[in-house]
Amino acid sequence: MKKIAILGSTGSVGTQTLDFIESNPDLFAVTALTCGANVQLLREQLKKHHPPLAVVSCEDDALALGKEFPGTEFLYGMEGLIAAAAKIDSDMIVNSLSGMMGLLPTYCAIEAGKDIAFANKETLVAGGEVIMNAVKKNNVRLLPVDSEHSAIFQALQGNDAKAVNRIILTASGGPFRGYGLDQLEKVTLAQALKHPKWNMGSKITIDSATLMNKGLEVIEAKWLFDIPAEMIEVVVHPQSIIHSMVEYCDHSVIAQLGVPDMRIPISYALTYPERMNNEYRGINFLETGELNFEKPDMETFRCLSLAYEAIRAGGSYPVALNAANEVLVQWFLDGQIRFLDIQNTIERVLEDHKPVYHPGLEDILDIDQRIRGDLKL
């Protein structure tokens, strides 16, 4: 039986991971659950899975839950996340935390020799060099859960990575595909949160609307698959049936297809190298109809081009990009800025940034905090 710790168990990926685990109770046991604000949903998860450890954001919640569930140890804050990632008895960590919060737990889990099913792209965006060096040093698996990176990972199986000609990341285009700048000036938060294909958390949904999510995925793919950004192409594919593709030196293209259901890449990461039967819906090609592809509008949706610029410039530019984006997306969610303020401000942050090359873990954390502190409404 494989023992699983889930960081971010109340989010979209976390809940779908538990759905898969609940469908296979003889194969998996939950050893840790962590959550942010959704303590009520965590309560329901605790009643089902009885993990030895649970982690919440604040001490008061930890104390209250400890009285309700005496068989579970409760910790809180970053210290608790690190314990869930690295100290609890587990075979695999599912990291579905949002943002830079995932960096330290990921690093500590790798240092502890844990395999990781990975849905926390910001960690590789900001700390790719540090994280991948730790992965190699500790000989652990970093298995992608994001549908696009899972697709690439699957398309690479059985092939020589040196024969790759390019990686093609597909993007749905988000809710504002085809919009011009004049239209984006007027979009509302409600419109931005209405993704046409995927049901995701609010931060990643806004990132999808700005196309920053695809930019972050380009940077993640560069580190995860050890391939230059120049060999990673983004193509808008509004049906979200082809999740990504790999073209080889003979110009053969291998694509991974599936309905938009995160449980499929989750199950592959948890059971790799095997595949499991499931009852999820498959593709009916007679109903799918046409599959369309478009060039992304990187002049209107500047976040995607800014991500390319950041990874090409290297050093700490991706750290600055990610930190600014996290703050600005939250401000947009709070109704404090407009939609286009996100990309306009990130561009100014990158122009002003003084980079550090080959930053260590402490450098990354310091730069991240400095960028956040310098941003003003």
C-alpha positions as CSV (number, residue, x, y, z in Angstrom):
1,M,0.0,0.0,0.0
2,K,1.4,3.4,-1.0
3,K,1.3,6.1,1.7
4,I,0.4,9.5,0.4
5,A,0.7,13.0,2.0
6,I,-1.3,15.7,0.3
7,L,-0.2,19.3,0.5
8,G,-3.2,21.4,-0.3
9,S,-5.9,18.7,0.2
10,T,-8.9,21.1,0.0
11,G,-8.0,22.7,-3.4
12,S,-9.0,21.4,-6.8
13,V,-6.1,19.0,-7.3
14,G,-6.2,17.9,-3.7
15,T,-9.8,17.0,-3.7
16,Q,-9.5,15.2,-7.0
17,T,-6.5,13.3,-5.6
18,L,-8.6,12.2,-2.7
19,D,-11.4,11.2,-5.1
20,F,-9.0,8.9,-6.9
21,I,-7.6,7.5,-3.6
22,E,-11.1,6.8,-2.3
23,S,-11.8,4.8,-5.5
24,N,-8.8,2.6,-4.7
25,P,-8.8,2.1,-0.9
26,D,-6.7,-1.1,-1.1
27,L,-3.8,0.7,-2.9
28,F,-3.4,4.0,-1.0
29,A,-3.4,5.3,2.5
30,V,-3.4,9.0,3.4
31,T,-0.7,9.9,6.0
32,A,-1.1,13.7,6.0
33,L,-3.5,16.4,4.8
34,T,-2.9,20.2,4.8
35,C,-5.2,23.1,4.1
36,G,-5.3,26.9,4.1
37,A,-8.7,28.5,4.9
38,N,-11.2,25.7,4.1
39,V,-11.1,24.1,7.6
40,Q,-14.7,22.8,7.2
41,L,-13.8,20.7,4.1
42,L,-10.7,19.5,6.0
43,R,-12.9,18.2,8.8
44,E,-14.9,16.1,6.3
45,Q,-11.6,14.7,4.8
46,L,-10.3,13.9,8.3
47,K,-13.5,11.9,9.0
48,K,-12.9,9.8,5.9
49,H,-9.2,9.2,6.0
50,H,-8.0,9.6,9.6
51,P,-4.4,10.6,8.7
52,P,-1.8,10.7,11.5
53,L,-0.9,14.3,10.7
54,A,-2.9,17.3,9.5
55,V,-1.7,20.9,9.0
56,V,-3.7,24.2,9.0
57,S,-2.7,27.8,8.6
58,C,-3.2,29.1,12.2
59,E,-2.6,27.8,15.7
60,D,-6.2,28.3,16.9
61,D,-7.5,26.0,14.2
62,A,-4.9,23.4,15.1
63,L,-5.9,23.5,18.7
64,A,-9.6,23.3,18.0
65,L,-9.2,20.4,15.5
66,G,-6.9,18.6,17.9
67,K,-9.8,18.3,20.4
68,E,-12.2,17.1,17.7
69,F,-9.8,14.5,16.2
70,P,-7.6,13.2,19.1
71,G,-6.1,10.4,16.8
72,T,-4.5,13.0,14.5
73,E,-1.5,15.3,15.3
74,F,-2.2,18.9,14.2
75,L,0.5,21.4,13.2
76,Y,0.2,24.8,11.6
77,G,2.1,27.2,9.3
78,M,5.2,26.6,7.3
79,E,6.7,24.4,10.0
80,G,3.7,22.1,9.7
81,L,3.9,22.0,5.9
82,I,7.5,21.0,6.1
83,A,6.7,18.2,8.6
84,A,3.9,16.9,6.3
85,A,6.3,17.0,3.3
86,A,9.5,15.6,4.8
87,K,9.0,14.1,8.3
88,I,5.8,12.0,8.2
89,D,6.1,8.4,7.0
90,S,5.0,8.5,3.4
91,D,6.0,7.1,0.0
92,M,4.9,10.1,-2.1
93,I,4.0,13.7,-1.6
94,V,1.2,15.3,-3.7
95,N,2.1,19.0,-3.8
96,S,-0.9,20.9,-4.9
97,L,-0.1,24.1,-2.9
98,S,-0.6,27.4,-4.6
99,G,2.3,29.7,-5.3
100,M,5.7,30.1,-3.6
101,M,4.3,28.5,-0.5
102,G,5.3,25.2,-2.1
103,L,9.0,25.9,-2.5
104,L,10.4,25.0,0.9
105,P,8.1,21.9,1.5
106,T,9.1,20.7,-2.0
107,Y,12.8,21.1,-1.3
108,C,12.6,19.5,2.1
109,A,10.6,16.5,0.7
110,I,13.3,16.0,-2.0
111,E,16.1,16.2,0.6
112,A,14.2,13.6,2.6
113,G,14.1,11.3,-0.4
114,K,10.4,11.5,-1.1
115,D,8.9,11.1,-4.6
116,I,6.6,14.0,-5.5
117,A,3.5,14.2,-7.6
118,F,3.9,17.8,-8.6
119,A,1.1,20.4,-9.3
120,N,2.9,23.5,-7.8
121,K,4.5,25.1,-10.9
122,E,5.6,28.3,-9.1
123,T,8.2,26.3,-7.2
124,L,10.0,25.4,-10.4
125,V,9.4,28.8,-11.9
126,A,11.2,30.5,-9.0
127,G,13.5,27.7,-7.9
128,G,14.0,25.5,-10.9
129,E,17.8,25.2,-10.8
130,V,17.9,24.5,-7.0
131,I,15.0,22.0,-7.1
132,M,16.2,20.0,-10.1
133,N,19.8,19.8,-8.7
134,A,18.2,18.4,-5.5
135,V,16.2,15.9,-7.5
136,K,19.3,14.6,-9.2
137,K,21.3,14.5,-6.0
138,N,18.7,12.6,-4.0
139,N,17.6,10.4,-7.0
140,V,13.9,11.0,-6.5
141,R,11.0,11.3,-8.9
142,L,9.3,14.6,-9.7
143,L,6.2,13.4,-11.5
144,P,4.1,16.1,-13.2
145,V,0.3,16.4,-12.4
146,D,-0.5,19.4,-14.5
147,S,-2.2,18.1,-17.6
148,E,0.2,19.7,-20.0
149,H,3.4,18.5,-18.3
150,S,1.9,15.0,-17.7
151,A,1.2,14.9,-21.5
152,I,4.8,15.8,-22.3
153,F,6.0,13.3,-19.7
154,Q,3.9,10.6,-21.3
155,A,4.9,11.5,-24.9
156,L,8.6,11.2,-23.9
157,Q,8.2,7.7,-22.5
158,G,10.3,5.2,-24.5
159,N,12.0,7.9,-26.6
160,D,15.4,9.5,-26.5
161,A,15.1,12.9,-25.0
162,K,18.1,14.0,-27.1
163,A,15.9,13.4,-30.2
164,V,13.4,16.0,-29.2
165,N,12.9,18.8,-31.7
166,R,10.4,20.9,-29.8
167,I,7.8,20.7,-27.1
168,I,4.3,22.1,-28.0
169,L,2.3,23.3,-25.0
170,T,-1.4,23.6,-25.7
171,A,-3.5,26.4,-24.1
172,S,-7.2,26.8,-24.1
173,G,-6.9,30.5,-24.6
174,G,-8.9,31.2,-21.5
175,P,-12.2,33.2,-21.3
176,F,-10.8,36.2,-23.3
177,R,-9.4,34.4,-26.4
178,G,-9.7,36.7,-29.3
179,Y,-10.1,39.9,-27.2
180,G,-8.2,43.1,-28.0
181,L,-6.6,45.5,-25.4
182,D,-9.7,47.7,-25.6
183,Q,-11.9,44.8,-24.6
184,L,-9.6,43.7,-21.8
185,E,-9.7,47.2,-20.3
186,K,-13.4,46.5,-19.4
187,V,-13.3,42.8,-18.2
188,T,-14.7,42.0,-14.8
189,L,-13.5,39.6,-12.1
190,A,-16.6,37.4,-12.6
191,Q,-15.7,37.1,-16.3
192,A,-12.1,36.3,-15.6
193,L,-13.1,33.5,-13.2
194,K,-15.3,31.8,-15.8
195,H,-12.9,29.4,-17.5
196,P,-14.3,27.8,-20.6
197,K,-12.9,24.3,-19.9
198,W,-11.4,23.7,-16.5
199,N,-12.7,24.0,-13.0
200,M,-9.7,25.3,-11.0
201,G,-8.7,27.5,-8.0
202,S,-9.1,31.2,-8.4
203,K,-5.4,32.0,-8.7
204,I,-4.7,29.6,-11.6
205,T,-8.0,30.6,-13.2
206,I,-6.9,34.3,-13.4
207,D,-3.4,33.1,-14.6
208,S,-5.2,31.3,-17.4
209,A,-7.2,34.4,-18.3
210,T,-4.0,36.5,-18.6
211,L,-2.0,33.6,-20.2
212,M,0.5,33.9,-17.4
213,N,-0.3,30.3,-16.5
214,K,1.0,29.2,-19.9
215,G,4.1,31.4,-19.4
216,L,4.7,29.7,-16.0
217,E,4.3,26.3,-17.7
218,V,6.9,27.2,-20.3
219,I,9.4,27.9,-17.5
220,E,8.3,24.8,-15.6
221,A,8.8,22.7,-18.7
222,K,12.3,24.2,-19.3
223,W,13.4,22.9,-15.9
224,L,11.4,19.7,-15.7
225,F,12.4,18.4,-19.1
226,D,15.9,20.1,-19.3
227,I,15.1,21.8,-22.6
228,P,15.7,25.4,-23.7
229,A,12.8,27.8,-23.8
230,E,13.5,28.4,-27.5
231,M,12.4,24.7,-28.1
232,I,9.0,25.2,-26.3
233,E,6.2,26.5,-28.3
234,V,2.7,27.5,-27.2
235,V,-0.3,26.8,-29.4
236,V,-3.9,27.8,-28.5
237,H,-6.2,24.8,-28.7
238,P,-9.6,25.8,-27.5
239,Q,-11.1,22.3,-27.2
240,S,-8.5,21.2,-24.6
241,I,-8.5,17.7,-25.9
242,I,-4.8,17.5,-26.9
243,H,-3.0,18.4,-23.7
244,S,0.5,18.8,-25.2
245,M,2.8,17.3,-27.8
246,V,6.4,16.4,-28.4
247,E,8.0,16.7,-31.9
248,Y,11.1,14.6,-32.5
249,C,14.0,15.2,-34.9
250,D,12.3,13.1,-37.6
251,H,9.3,15.5,-37.4
252,S,7.1,12.8,-35.9
253,V,4.7,14.3,-33.3
254,I,3.4,12.4,-30.3
255,A,0.4,13.9,-28.6
256,Q,-1.5,12.9,-25.5
257,L,-5.2,13.3,-25.7
258,G,-7.9,13.1,-23.1
259,V,-11.1,14.8,-21.8
260,P,-10.4,17.8,-19.5
261,D,-10.3,15.8,-16.3
262,M,-7.4,16.3,-13.8
263,R,-8.0,12.9,-12.2
264,I,-6.4,11.3,-15.3
265,P,-2.9,12.9,-14.9
266,I,-3.3,12.6,-11.1
267,S,-3.8,8.8,-11.4
268,Y,-0.9,8.4,-13.7
269,A,1.5,10.3,-11.3
270,L,0.3,8.2,-8.4
271,T,0.6,4.9,-10.1
272,Y,3.6,5.5,-12.5
273,P,5.0,3.5,-14.3
274,E,1.7,1.5,-14.3
275,R,-1.7,2.6,-15.6
276,M,-4.9,1.8,-13.8
277,N,-8.4,1.1,-15.0
278,N,-10.9,3.8,-14.0
279,E,-14.5,4.8,-14.7
280,Y,-13.7,8.3,-15.9
281,R,-15.2,9.5,-19.1
282,G,-13.2,8.9,-22.3
283,I,-13.1,10.7,-25.6
284,N,-15.9,10.1,-28.1
285,F,-14.1,11.3,-31.3
286,L,-17.4,11.3,-33.2
287,E,-18.7,13.9,-30.8
288,T,-15.5,15.9,-30.4
289,G,-15.6,17.2,-34.0
290,E,-12.9,19.6,-35.1
291,L,-9.6,20.2,-33.3
292,N,-8.5,23.8,-33.9
293,F,-5.1,25.5,-33.3
294,E,-4.2,29.2,-33.2
295,K,-1.2,31.3,-32.5
296,P,-1.3,33.0,-29.1
297,D,-1.7,36.8,-29.2
298,M,1.4,37.6,-27.2
299,E,1.2,41.4,-27.9
300,T,-2.2,41.6,-26.3
301,F,-1.6,39.0,-23.6
302,R,1.8,40.3,-22.5
303,C,2.2,37.9,-19.6
304,L,3.1,35.0,-21.9
305,S,5.8,37.0,-23.6
306,L,7.1,38.4,-20.3
307,A,7.5,34.8,-19.0
308,Y,9.6,34.0,-22.1
309,E,11.7,37.1,-21.6
310,A,12.2,36.2,-17.9
311,I,13.4,32.7,-18.6
312,R,15.7,33.8,-21.4
313,A,17.2,36.5,-19.2
314,G,17.7,33.8,-16.6
315,G,19.0,34.3,-13.0
316,S,16.4,35.7,-10.7
317,Y,14.1,37.2,-13.3
318,P,11.6,34.3,-13.1
319,V,11.6,34.8,-9.3
320,A,10.6,38.5,-9.8
321,L,8.0,37.6,-12.4
322,N,6.4,35.0,-10.2
323,A,6.4,37.2,-7.0
324,A,4.9,40.2,-8.8
325,N,2.3,38.0,-10.4
326,E,1.1,36.4,-7.2
327,V,0.7,39.8,-5.5
328,L,-1.1,41.4,-8.5
329,V,-3.5,38.4,-9.0
330,Q,-4.5,38.6,-5.4
331,W,-5.1,42.4,-5.7
332,F,-7.2,41.7,-8.7
333,L,-9.2,39.1,-6.9
334,D,-9.7,41.6,-4.1
335,G,-11.0,44.2,-6.5
336,Q,-8.1,46.6,-5.9
337,I,-6.7,46.7,-9.5
338,R,-7.9,46.2,-13.1
339,F,-7.2,43.2,-15.2
340,L,-4.6,44.8,-17.4
341,D,-2.8,46.2,-14.4
342,I,-1.4,42.7,-13.8
343,Q,0.7,42.6,-17.0
344,N,1.5,46.3,-17.1
345,T,3.0,46.2,-13.5
346,I,4.9,42.9,-14.1
347,E,6.6,44.5,-17.1
348,R,7.7,47.4,-14.9
349,V,9.0,45.1,-12.2
350,L,11.1,43.1,-14.7
351,E,12.5,46.3,-16.2
352,D,13.6,47.5,-12.7
353,H,14.9,44.1,-11.5
354,K,18.6,43.7,-10.7
355,P,19.2,40.0,-11.2
356,V,21.1,37.5,-9.2
357,Y,22.5,34.6,-11.3
358,H,22.5,31.0,-10.0
359,P,20.6,32.1,-6.8
360,G,20.5,29.7,-3.9
361,L,17.5,28.8,-1.9
362,E,17.9,31.7,0.6
363,D,18.5,34.1,-2.3
364,I,15.3,33.1,-4.0
365,L,13.3,33.5,-0.8
366,D,14.9,36.9,-0.1
367,I,14.3,38.2,-3.6
368,D,10.7,36.9,-3.5
369,Q,10.0,38.8,-0.3
370,R,11.7,42.0,-1.6
371,I,9.7,42.1,-4.8
372,R,6.4,41.6,-2.8
373,G,7.4,44.3,-0.3
374,D,8.3,46.8,-3.0
375,L,4.9,46.6,-4.8
376,K,2.5,49.3,-3.8
377,L,-1.1,50.0,-4.7
